[in-house]
């Protein structure tokens, strides 16, 4: 389950992160299209995240007019969804070379600390935290079985009213109710991240989320 975790360290040049699937069906995340093996490039897709070049200035705060994220991204474009509310942007500070832990607020009340994971399609939150946020984990909207190095397990999906990172807010969304070992209170996945333009300055240790 955690095979998609990406450790973001200093890189010599700006590189957008691409996802591709190899012949065995395994997903990989690499920096730059040139890092994708030639035979898989036609199916490789950017995930909307990039590392800033070494020595680059810290990204400007949202609203400053700085262009962030994927070129050509426009409000209401890909990644937008009914119920998604993006009140603004935010910056997340972390120690370069270490995992990016993000303070979030669930349903406007419960606080949690999630690991930013560009390899996770879905956000996963500890059931204990979801209960404190008022989510009904006893009546999931769906379930699935996942298999990892420790065996297989059943994961339930529940609906939350909102998920906030600073001023960046997404409204009603489904999240996985699951205790991810070694990841704080869970994982912050692409179902949240893809709704924003994301810039990662791995030299300054700053992640910037800004509305598309």
C-alpha positions as CSV (number, residue, x, y, z in Angstrom):
1,X,0.0,0.0,0.0
2,X,2.8,2.4,0.8
3,X,4.9,1.4,-2.3
4,X,3.9,4.7,-3.9
5,X,5.4,6.9,-1.2
6,X,7.8,9.5,-2.7
7,X,10.7,11.0,-0.8
8,X,11.3,14.5,-2.1
9,X,14.9,15.7,-1.8
10,X,17.0,18.4,-3.5
11,X,17.2,18.1,-7.3
12,X,19.4,20.0,-9.7
13,X,16.6,21.3,-11.9
14,X,12.9,21.8,-12.0
15,X,11.2,18.4,-12.8
16,X,7.6,17.6,-13.0
17,X,6.7,14.3,-11.5
18,X,5.3,11.7,-13.9
19,X,3.4,8.5,-13.3
20,X,3.7,5.4,-15.6
21,X,2.8,1.8,-15.4
22,X,5.3,-0.9,-16.4
23,X,4.6,-4.2,-18.2
24,X,3.9,-6.0,-14.9
25,X,1.2,-3.4,-14.0
26,X,3.3,-1.7,-11.3
27,X,3.1,2.1,-11.0
28,X,6.2,4.2,-10.8
29,X,6.7,7.9,-10.1
30,X,9.7,9.7,-11.6
31,X,11.0,13.2,-12.1
32,X,10.7,14.4,-15.7
33,X,9.5,12.7,-18.8
34,X,13.1,11.8,-19.7
35,X,13.2,9.5,-16.6
36,X,10.3,7.4,-18.1
37,X,11.6,4.4,-20.1
38,X,11.0,5.0,-23.8
39,X,8.5,2.2,-24.2
40,X,6.2,3.7,-21.5
41,X,6.4,7.4,-22.4
42,X,3.3,7.4,-24.6
43,X,1.2,6.4,-21.5
44,X,3.0,8.4,-18.9
45,X,1.0,11.2,-17.3
46,X,2.0,14.2,-15.1
47,X,0.5,14.1,-11.6
48,X,0.6,17.9,-11.2
49,X,3.5,18.1,-8.9
50,X,7.1,19.3,-9.5
51,X,10.3,20.0,-7.7
52,X,11.7,23.5,-7.9
53,X,15.3,23.9,-9.1
54,X,18.0,24.0,-6.5
55,X,18.7,27.5,-5.3
56,X,15.3,28.8,-6.6
57,X,13.5,31.4,-4.5
58,X,10.7,30.3,-2.2
59,X,7.4,30.2,-4.1
60,X,5.4,33.4,-3.8
61,X,2.3,33.2,-1.6
62,X,-1.0,32.6,-3.5
63,X,-2.5,35.7,-4.9
64,X,0.9,37.2,-5.7
65,X,0.5,36.5,-9.4
66,X,3.2,33.8,-9.5
67,X,2.6,31.0,-12.0
68,X,2.5,27.6,-10.2
69,X,1.8,24.0,-11.1
70,X,1.0,22.7,-14.5
71,X,1.3,25.0,-17.5
72,X,-2.0,26.0,-19.0
73,X,-4.1,25.0,-15.9
74,X,-7.2,27.0,-15.7
75,X,-9.9,27.4,-13.0
76,X,-12.6,24.8,-13.4
77,X,-10.4,22.6,-15.6
78,X,-9.3,19.0,-15.0
79,X,-9.5,17.9,-11.4
80,X,-12.5,20.1,-10.6
81,X,-15.6,18.3,-9.2
82,X,-19.0,19.2,-7.8
83,X,-18.8,20.1,-4.2
84,X,-15.1,21.0,-4.4
85,X,-14.6,24.4,-2.7
86,X,-11.2,26.0,-3.0
87,X,-11.3,29.0,-0.7
88,X,-7.6,29.8,-1.3
89,X,-4.1,28.5,-1.2
90,X,-1.6,27.8,1.5
91,X,2.1,26.9,2.1
92,X,3.4,23.9,4.0
93,X,6.9,23.9,5.5
94,X,8.9,20.8,5.9
95,X,12.5,19.7,6.5
96,X,14.2,19.0,3.1
97,X,15.0,15.3,2.6
98,X,12.4,14.2,5.1
99,X,8.8,13.2,4.7
100,X,6.2,16.0,4.2
101,X,3.7,15.9,7.1
102,X,0.7,18.1,6.6
103,X,-1.6,19.5,9.3
104,X,-5.2,19.2,8.1
105,X,-8.7,19.9,9.5
106,X,-11.6,17.5,8.9
107,X,-15.2,18.7,8.8
108,X,-14.1,22.0,10.2
109,X,-13.4,20.6,13.6
110,X,-11.0,17.6,13.9
111,X,-7.3,18.1,13.4
112,X,-5.0,15.5,11.9
113,X,-1.4,15.1,10.7
114,X,-1.2,13.4,7.3
115,X,1.7,12.3,5.1
116,X,1.7,14.0,1.7
117,X,1.8,11.0,-0.7
118,X,1.9,11.7,-4.4
119,X,1.5,7.9,-5.1
120,X,-1.8,7.6,-3.2
121,X,-4.9,8.0,-5.4
122,X,-7.1,8.3,-2.3
123,X,-6.7,10.1,1.0
124,X,-6.6,7.7,3.9
125,X,-7.4,8.7,7.5
126,X,-7.3,6.9,10.8
127,X,-10.8,5.7,11.9
128,X,-10.2,7.3,15.3
129,X,-9.8,10.7,13.7
130,X,-12.8,10.3,11.4
131,X,-15.0,9.5,14.5
132,X,-13.8,12.6,16.2
133,X,-14.7,14.6,13.1
134,X,-18.3,13.2,13.2
135,X,-17.9,10.9,10.2
136,X,-20.1,7.7,10.2
137,X,-17.5,5.0,9.8
138,X,-20.1,2.3,10.8
139,X,-22.0,2.9,7.5
140,X,-19.3,3.0,4.8
141,X,-20.3,4.0,1.2
142,X,-18.0,1.3,-0.2
143,X,-15.2,-1.2,0.6
144,X,-12.3,-2.7,-1.2
145,X,-9.6,-5.3,-0.4
146,X,-5.9,-4.3,-0.7
147,X,-2.9,-6.5,-0.7
148,X,0.5,-5.4,0.6
149,X,3.7,-6.8,2.0
150,X,2.0,-7.6,5.3
151,X,-0.9,-9.4,3.6
152,X,-4.4,-8.3,2.6
153,X,-6.9,-6.1,4.4
154,X,-10.3,-4.6,3.9
155,X,-10.6,-0.8,3.5
156,X,-13.8,1.1,4.0
157,X,-14.7,4.4,2.3
158,X,-16.7,7.1,4.1
159,X,-17.9,10.6,3.2
160,X,-16.6,13.7,4.9
161,X,-18.0,17.2,4.5
162,X,-14.7,19.0,4.1
163,X,-10.9,18.7,4.2
164,X,-8.8,21.8,4.8
165,X,-5.1,22.5,4.6
166,X,-4.7,26.1,5.7
167,X,-6.9,28.1,3.4
168,X,-7.0,25.3,0.8
169,X,-10.3,23.6,1.2
170,X,-12.1,20.7,-0.6
171,X,-15.8,20.1,0.1
172,X,-17.7,16.8,0.3
173,X,-15.4,13.9,-0.7
174,X,-14.9,10.2,-0.1
175,X,-11.8,9.1,2.0
176,X,-10.6,5.7,3.1
177,X,-11.0,4.8,6.7
178,X,-7.8,3.0,7.5
179,X,-4.9,3.1,10.0
180,X,-1.7,3.5,7.9
181,X,1.2,2.4,10.1
182,X,4.0,4.9,10.3
183,X,2.2,7.7,8.5
184,X,0.9,9.8,11.3
185,X,-2.9,10.0,11.1
186,X,-2.9,8.8,7.4
187,X,-2.1,9.9,3.9
188,X,-3.0,13.0,2.0
189,X,-3.6,11.7,-1.6
190,X,-4.1,13.0,-5.1
191,X,-7.9,13.2,-4.7
192,X,-7.2,16.3,-2.7
193,X,-3.9,17.5,-4.3
194,X,-5.0,17.3,-7.9
195,X,-7.6,20.0,-7.3
196,X,-4.8,22.5,-6.8
197,X,-1.7,23.7,-8.5
198,X,1.2,22.3,-6.4
199,X,4.8,23.5,-6.3
200,X,7.4,21.8,-4.2
201,X,10.6,23.7,-3.4
202,X,12.8,20.9,-2.1
203,X,15.6,23.3,-1.4
204,X,13.7,25.7,0.8
205,X,11.4,23.0,2.2
206,X,8.2,24.6,1.1
207,X,5.1,23.1,-0.6
208,X,2.7,25.7,-2.1
209,X,-0.9,24.9,-2.9
210,X,-2.8,27.5,-5.0
211,X,-6.3,27.4,-6.6
212,X,-6.4,26.3,-10.3
